[in-house]
């Protein structure tokens, strides 16, 4: 049985005959929303530094500082979004939609600010606020829409669509800049229209929270429309949503995720090490993350399917083993084969951990506490990664890149052993 | 189900149409500013204050029309002018163009990043520029700098000054996070001053091109600008943790390493330029769009004075002494 069901379900839900069940329409719709929204947001991200520094003469260091500040705030806003979505039972779509809408409107703010620094800062803050608010309700919706035994694939499909949007965004932005001879306002206008379309798709094609969400009433299933196969849900505990962290199983998941997050050194460091190792021309530098994102895009769905078959604990841990292998590869003599290997390993890491962790944690949480619980998990992981990146940066400065990498690898190995024991054990039925 | 599809298709068409309309409008309007070459009449022969005009994006001489070339950052010294241009597209790239007195293009170098600082030595033989490298959307959104030096005597280009052996507080320093920005050259065309940042601190660094070495002199000195007589350095000093107003313009006496603030109390994020005994620098314009050029006496007396509304990159060209 799956982790979700180990602790609390007495009945053993029958596994569907074939694993080739279709991904629920709601998940596809949410994936489409993420795709469209990521095109919208990444096209702005790609041109924003250029616009601020060149178009407006803003100080890049100040912008960098504000950007980091807003990013940090996202983590806390996410908790709020999760709580709001759960409150009153399944307002997931409304809260997620509000987040998407806020981000879309922030492009209009960029357009109307017309270069006033205060207006731009406000628009950026609104964008981050929207992003923070929507993430947990959206992931809760996905986990409530798909049957528990197919969650890995559902998240895989969603993340693959999401990444597709992220890859397309800069391309669209570049096309607009090229067509208009560097009119940044045109990028914002197109981004606004795209973002609005994403919100529309959400409200038209994703069932309202009440249907996909708690649904605790009649059936007592709480697993949502497509989750019928899951059988009866943990309704009895569904009123304990504010005590997600009080649940020992969930607490163990959060602890393991945070522990592993704290020894994750941050992609930018890995790319920097690769670039230095290869002596890559700086103009080619952006190709590294692009390669990893493309790999993630391809591997997200297969990794999700594997996770559905084997249970999510194993792929999640294996993903971190891939990351550990990437660290070790970076310590080997540099060269193109090593670089390609690192990018592939990084893609494996993301594919086997990002959506898989949500699939792992989702079923543990009661439906009407799911968004809040996922928000706690995501925030915990994000904060731990922040600490990890800062720590690695400091270690790099003090000891140099190779010793820092060695320490990170040791730390990750230790965290892996710990996570192996912390994460609930037997998952197979 | 049918109605939903119709709504989505109609909305997609409307939004697509609106986007296309805006793009076409922006295209017709001319989008950003087109790149312009200098008019034939525009040369460095006339002494005076040169600056970048925000409205046209071109170099201007005060007073007068902006007839110079398009530049994001501009500086001049001797018979040479340096112009940093942002190339369109992502990732960001900067084209550093070297001009002669008549603004004929002599040489151009393309480097990654966003144009930031430009300096020409008083003789016009050495040029330096700094760009902000941008992590693209997939990497972290943080900035780091790249500073290049071009020696016109030898034609040698130092793509990144980061490779220079650095001594911090008397000890040889090795770190991956070393960043340089804002070079200013001494009149011997060998010594230079710059900002170096490492381990979260910024230092004033003195460099020697021939010996290819650099050592730090003092902490918390950014964007140095050496006075024409080589005795003082104007710089921005971080005085506040407030990201909205972190800096204050100071002047450092190199002989005794004593510093004093100037009468400008606003936060200046620019490499100041010596305009005789006053400093010129750009400040954000009051309406939030673009910058204005201000000046303030270097000795700490007086009050700031608005020099050129809608300008940046101020530099004085002395009367030709050929």
Interface residues (C-beta under 8 A of the other chain):
Chain A: X42 X45 X46 X47 X49 X50 X53 X54 X55 X56 X57 X58 X59 X60 X61 X62 X63 X64 X65 X66 X67 X68 X69 X71 X114 X115 X116 X117 X118 X119 X166 X169 X170 X173 X174 X176 X177 X178 X179 X180 X181 X182 X183 X184 X185 X186 X189 X190 X193 X194 X196 X197 X200 X201 X204 X205 X266 X267 X268 X271 X272 X276 X282 X283 X285 X286 X288 X289 X290 X292 X293 X393 X396 X397 X400 X401
Chain B: X4 X7 X8 X11 X12 X15 X16 X18 X19 X22 X23 X26 X27 X29 X30 X31 X32 X34 X54 X72 X86 X88 X89 X90 X91 X92 X93 X112 X113 X114 X115 X116 X132 X133 X134 X135 X136 X137 X138 X139 X140 X141 X142 X143 X146 X174 X175 X176 X177 X198 X199 X243 X244 X246 X269 X282 X284 X287 X288 X289 X290 X291 X312
